[in-house]
């Protein structure tokens, strides 16, 4: 049980016990328009003035940077933009943004995330209390996504027009939106009640509405515990297929179930998705490598792991070191990036503004600064320990993130680059013959983004060489990244 998300887990458990029934968060409401609790309380701070509604250089107001929408690389291992430039996902998960923020608040949030180096955001288009909103799905000021309860055939133009403006606003900050049309943690009951055809038509409505927005990936699911029930998958896939009926520009992914899963666990989604979402509260390398090793692989990313300010099936609340483990393990296990999460910015609960510049957010630029100048997209995980031959610790597919001492290492096939993430201080041995020539070896401190050149560099590409970190890193923790490269950036 994850204390901070107890309501999420409880809701999913209820669905597991009564999959065919619809719980209170997904039931069809009356014909009063579903306005629910109305405007936010007077003591809830709000920013004044509308946000921008258009602008920038693209059809959706996109800023300079990646040319969206994204697509798969030629080898199917990572994402690229429309120019073929590799795209490393560095994301946040503001799931309840559409219902909890005004447009001016969203503008402030987008600007902050852009400044911290984030490039991708997971947003639930419709949102109820399962993901930090209200039970009836209304916004802070009383807008319901549908005009007649949860009748998917009657979308509320005012609600969706606001969502449109927020997505365009994100584009102005170079941010890609992973948009969940009806997240399954809170809306599966309503989807079942609407039925397959209504869900297909809702998807067609969204596909038609958003096909010309460049900065989108369609994100399905969310804590989708009962995907194996055919009746559930019938309505969830219907939404996605309806979107694809009218929108073939944007790729799809789906988050399945905790405590660990990959999108392709459910074979019904194999023809739909082009991006595999790994989801785990265990050491992230295990699920990412499972998905990387699939015969029918797609580019893989870490969709959800332990969040900042939460404990998510761990022994204690996450620390900056916990988050770094997840990030570097993931990126050195064949992934095309990952989503970070923060309790205050997925729920936008009271005090969220003062938790934007959190330790986890502040270290995201260090992740990007390390990987993006290098050929991360060509890295092949060292799963048989032929590169890093000793000191790699113990592989663990379960257990607490902070208990794992496993080293993830990877090498480019041309031998120009070897990288290894050590979660704790120890001596490791590298087979230097795996390098294409003499190579510079450095330690990268992921807590502050600084390098320490290892004495003796450059090293010959002969024999084996042992390396040990210089001691605790800038945070006083033991994690370091070893970079050995023939042509350092």
Residue pairs with C-beta under 8 A, 6 or more apart in sequence:
1 9
1 313
2 8
2 9
2 281
2 310
2 311
2 312
2 313
3 310
3 311
4 307
4 309
4 310
4 311
4 312
4 343
5 310
5 312
7 129
7 130
8 130
8 131
8 185
8 223
9 223
9 258
11 23
11 25
11 130
11 185
11 186
12 185
12 223
12 225
13 225
14 23
15 23
15 188
15 189
15 225
15 226
16 225
16 226
19 226
19 229
19 231
19 232
20 192
20 229
20 231
21 189
22 28
22 189
22 190
22 192
22 193
23 189
24 135
25 128
25 129
25 130
25 135
25 186
25 187
25 189
26 128
26 150
26 186
26 187
26 188
26 189
26 190
26 191
26 192
26 193
27 150
27 189
27 190
27 193
28 149
28 150
28 151
28 190
28 193
28 194
29 136
29 148
29 149
29 150
30 149
31 148
31 149
33 144
33 147
33 148
34 136
34 137
34 138
34 144
34 146
34 148
34 149
34 150
35 136
35 138
35 142
35 144
36 134
36 135
36 136
36 137
36 138
36 142
36 144
37 134
37 136
37 138
37 142
38 138
38 141
38 142
39 140
39 141
39 142
40 46
40 140
40 141
44 140
44 350
45 353
46 102
46 105
46 140
47 102
47 104
47 105
47 108
48 104
49 104
50 103
50 104
51 102
51 103
51 104
51 106
51 107
51 165
51 166
51 169
52 61
52 107
52 165
52 168
52 169
52 172
53 165
53 168
53 169
54 61
54 168
55 61
55 168
55 172
56 62
56 63
56 171
56 172
57 63
57 64
58 68
58 171
58 214
58 215
59 212
59 213
59 214
60 167
60 168
60 171
60 212
60 213
60 214
60 215
61 168
61 169
61 171
61 172
62 68
62 171
62 172
62 174
62 214
62 215
63 171
63 172
63 173
63 174
64 174
65 119
65 174
66 81
66 85
66 87
66 119
66 174
66 176
67 81
67 82
67 83
67 85
67 214
68 81
68 82
68 171
68 176
68 214
68 215
68 216
69 82
69 214
69 215
69 216
69 217
69 249
69 250
69 251
70 79
70 80
70 81
70 87
70 176
70 217
70 251
71 79
71 80
71 81
71 82
71 251
71 274
72 78
72 79
72 80
72 251
72 274
72 275
72 298
72 299
73 79
73 80
73 84
73 86
73 299
73 377
76 297
76 298
76 299
77 297
77 299
77 334
77 336
77 377
78 86
78 87
78 88
78 299
78 336
78 377
79 86
79 87
79 89
79 275
79 299
79 336
79 337
80 86
80 87
81 87
86 336
86 376
86 377
87 119
87 336
87 337
88 331
88 336
88 337
88 368
88 371
88 372
88 376
88 377
89 119
89 120
89 301
89 336
89 337
89 338
89 339
90 117
90 118
90 119
90 120
90 337
90 338
90 340
90 364
90 367
90 368
91 118
91 119
91 120
91 121
91 122
91 178
91 337
91 338
91 339
91 340
92 113
92 118
92 120
92 121
92 122
92 339
92 340
92 341
92 342
92 345
92 361
93 121
93 122
93 304
93 307
93 339
93 340
93 341
93 342
93 345
93 346
94 109
94 121
94 122
94 123
94 345
94 346
94 348
95 122
95 123
95 124
95 127
95 131
95 132
95 180
95 183
95 222
95 346
95 347
96 124
96 127
96 131
96 132
96 133
96 346
96 347
96 348
97 106
97 109
97 121
97 123
97 124
97 166
97 348
98 123
98 124
98 125
98 126
98 127
98 139
98 162
98 163
98 166
99 126
99 127
99 133
99 134
99 137
99 138
99 139
99 140
100 127
100 132
100 133
100 139
100 140
100 347
100 348
101 109
101 140
101 166
101 348
102 140
102 141
103 162
103 165
103 166
103 169
106 166
106 169
106 170
107 169
108 353
109 345
109 356
110 169
110 170
110 172
110 173
110 175
111 173
112 356
112 357
113 121
113 173
113 175
114 173
114 174
114 175
116 357
116 361
116 362
116 364
116 365
117 364
117 365
117 368
118 175
118 340
118 361
118 364
119 174
119 175
119 176
120 175
120 176
120 177
120 178
120 217
120 337
120 339
121 170
121 175
121 176
121 177
121 178
122 178
122 180
122 219
122 303
122 339
123 166
123 167
123 177
123 178
123 179
123 180
124 131
124 180
124 183
124 222
125 145
125 163
125 179
125 180
125 181
125 182
125 206
126 137
126 145
126 181
126 182
126 183
126 187
127 133
127 137
127 183
127 186
128 134
128 135
128 136
128 137
128 186
128 187
129 135
129 186
130 183
130 185
130 186
130 187
130 223
131 183
131 185
131 186
131 222
131 346
131 347
132 346
132 347
132 348
132 349
133 186
136 144
137 144
137 145
137 146
137 150
137 187
138 144
139 159
139 162
143 156
143 158
143 159
143 162
144 156
144 159
145 155
145 156
145 159
145 160
146 152
146 154
146 155
146 156
147 154
147 155
147 156
148 154
150 187
150 190
150 193
150 194
151 194
151 198
152 182
152 190
152 191
152 194
152 198
152 199
152 201
152 202
153 194
153 198
153 201
153 202
155 202
155 205
160 209
164 209
164 213
167 177
167 179
167 210
167 213
167 215
167 216
168 213
170 176
170 177
170 215
171 213
171 214
171 215
175 215
176 215
176 216
176 217
177 215
177 216
177 217
178 216
178 217
178 218
178 219
178 253
178 339
179 210
179 216
179 217
179 218
179 219
180 219
180 220
180 221
180 222
181 202
181 203
181 206
181 218
181 220
181 239
181 240
181 243
182 190
182 191
182 199
182 202
182 236
182 239
183 221
183 222
183 223
184 191
184 220
184 221
184 222
184 223
184 224
184 227
184 232
184 236
185 222
185 223
185 224
188 224
188 226
188 232
188 235
188 236
191 199
191 235
191 236
191 239
192 231
192 232
192 235
194 202
194 235
195 235
196 234
196 235
196 238
197 238
199 235
199 236
199 238
199 239
199 242
200 238
200 239
200 241
200 242
200 245
201 242
202 239
202 242
203 238
203 239
203 240
203 241
203 242
203 243
203 244
203 245
204 242
204 243
204 245
204 246
205 242
206 239
206 242
206 243
206 247
207 242
207 243
207 244
207 245
207 246
207 247
208 246
208 247
210 216
210 247
210 250
211 246
211 247
211 248
211 249
211 250
216 250
217 250
217 251
217 252
217 253
217 275
218 240
218 243
218 247
218 250
218 251
218 252
218 253
219 252
219 253
219 254
219 255
219 277
220 236
220 239
220 240
220 252
220 253
220 254
220 255
220 269
220 272
221 227
221 236
221 254
221 255
221 256
221 277
222 255
223 255
223 257
223 258
224 232
224 236
224 254
224 255
224 256
224 257
225 257
225 258
226 232
227 233
227 236
227 256
227 257
227 265
227 266
228 266
233 266
233 268
236 254
237 268
237 269
237 272
240 252
240 254
240 269
240 272
241 272
243 252
244 252
244 272
251 273
251 274
251 275
252 272
252 273
252 274
252 275
253 263
253 273
253 274
253 275
253 276
253 277
253 301
253 303
254 263
254 266
254 269
254 272
254 273
254 277
255 261
255 263
255 277
255 279
255 303
255 304
256 262
256 263
256 265
256 266
256 277
256 279
257 279
258 279
258 280
258 281
258 304
258 313
259 280
259 281
259 282
259 313
260 279
260 280
260 281
260 282
260 286
260 287
260 397
260 398
261 278
261 279
261 280
261 287
262 276
262 277
262 278
262 279
262 287
262 290
262 291
262 294
262 300
263 269
263 273
263 275
263 276
263 277
263 291
263 298
264 270
264 273
264 276
264 291
264 294
264 296
264 298
270 296
273 298
274 298
274 299
275 298
275 299
275 300
275 301
275 336
276 291
276 294
276 297
276 298
276 299
276 300
276 301
277 300
277 301
277 303
277 304
278 284
278 287
278 288
278 290
278 291
278 300
278 301
278 302
278 303
278 330
278 335
279 287
279 302
279 303
279 304
279 305
280 286
280 287
280 302
280 304
280 305
281 305
281 306
281 312
281 313
281 314
281 401
282 396
282 397
282 398
282 399
282 401
283 325
283 329
283 396
283 397
283 399
283 401
283 404
283 406
284 302
284 305
284 325
284 326
284 329
284 330
284 333
284 338
284 401
285 329
285 330
285 332
285 333
285 395
285 406
285 408
286 395
286 396
286 397
286 398
287 302
287 397
288 300
288 302
288 329
288 330
288 333
288 334
288 335
289 333
289 334
289 381
289 383
291 297
291 300
292 300
292 333
292 334
292 335
292 381
293 383
299 336
300 334
300 335
300 336
301 330
301 335
301 336
301 337
301 338
301 339
302 326
302 330
302 335
302 337
302 338
302 339
303 338
303 339
304 339
304 341
305 312
305 326
305 330
305 338
305 341
305 401
306 312
306 313
306 314
306 318
306 322
306 323
306 326
306 401
307 318
307 340
307 341
307 342
307 343
307 346
308 318
308 323
308 340
308 341
308 342
308 343
308 358
308 359
308 360
308 361
309 317
309 318
309 342
309 343
309 344
309 355
309 358
310 317
310 318
310 341
310 343
311 317
311 318
312 318
314 322
314 400
314 401
314 402
315 400
315 402
316 402
318 360
318 401
319 402
320 359
320 360
320 363
320 447
320 475
320 477
321 402
321 423
321 475
321 477
321 479
322 401
322 402
323 340
323 359
323 360
323 363
324 363
324 446
324 447
324 479
325 401
325 402
325 404
325 421
325 423
325 479
326 338
326 401
327 338
327 340
327 367
327 446
328 367
328 408
328 421
328 446
328 479
328 481
329 406
329 408
329 421
329 423
330 337
330 338
331 337
331 338
331 367
331 371
331 376
332 379
332 381
332 408
332 409
332 410
332 419
332 420
332 421
333 381
333 408
333 410
334 379
334 380
334 381
334 410
336 377
340 360
340 361
340 364
342 355
342 358
342 360
342 361
343 349
343 355
344 351
344 352
344 355
344 356
344 358
345 352
345 355
345 356
363 446
363 447
365 449
366 446
366 447
366 448
366 449
367 446
369 449
370 444
370 446
370 449
370 481
370 483
373 489
374 417
374 419
374 483
374 485
374 489
375 412
375 416
375 417
378 412
378 413
378 414
378 417
379 410
379 411
379 412
379 417
379 419
380 410
380 411
380 412
380 413
381 408
381 409
381 410
382 388
382 408
382 409
382 410
382 411
382 420
385 392
385 409
386 431
386 434
387 409
387 410
387 411
387 418
387 430
387 431
387 434
388 407
388 409
388 418
388 420
388 428
388 429
388 430
388 431
389 429
389 430
389 431
389 464
390 428
390 429
391 407
391 426
391 427
391 428
391 429
392 406
392 407
392 409
392 428
393 404
393 405
393 406
393 407
393 423
393 424
393 426
394 404
394 405
394 406
395 406
396 403
396 404
396 406
404 423
405 423
405 424
405 426
406 423
407 420
407 421
407 422
407 423
407 428
408 420
408 421
409 418
409 419
409 420
409 421
410 418
410 419
410 420
411 417
411 418
411 419
411 434
412 418
414 436
415 434
415 435
415 436
415 437
415 461
415 486
416 435
416 436
416 485
416 486
416 487
417 483
417 484
417 485
417 486
418 430
418 434
418 435
418 439
418 482
418 483
418 484
418 485
419 481
419 482
419 483
419 484
420 428
420 430
420 481
420 482
421 446
421 479
421 480
421 481
421 482
422 428
422 469
422 478
422 479
422 480
422 481
422 482
423 478
423 479
424 478
424 479
425 468
425 469
425 471
425 472
425 478
425 480
426 468
426 469
427 466
427 467
427 468
428 466
428 467
428 468
428 482
429 464
429 465
429 466
429 467
430 464
430 465
430 466
430 467
430 482
430 484
431 464
432 439
432 459
432 460
432 461
432 462
432 463
432 464
432 465
433 461
433 462
433 463
434 461
435 461
435 484
435 486
436 461
436 486
437 461
437 486
438 458
438 459
438 460
438 461
438 486
439 457
439 458
439 459
439 461
439 484
439 485
439 486
440 453
440 457
440 458
440 459
440 484
440 485
440 486
440 488
441 453
441 454
441 456
441 457
441 458
441 459
441 465
441 467
441 482
441 483
441 484
442 451
442 452
442 453
442 454
442 457
442 482
442 483
442 488
443 451
443 452
443 454
443 469
443 470
443 480
443 481
443 482
443 483
444 450
444 451
444 480
444 481
444 482
444 483
445 451
445 452
445 473
445 474
445 480
446 473
446 479
446 480
446 481
447 473
447 474
447 475
447 477
447 479
448 473
448 474
448 475
450 474
451 483
452 470
454 467
459 465
459 484
467 482
469 478
469 480
472 478
473 479
473 480
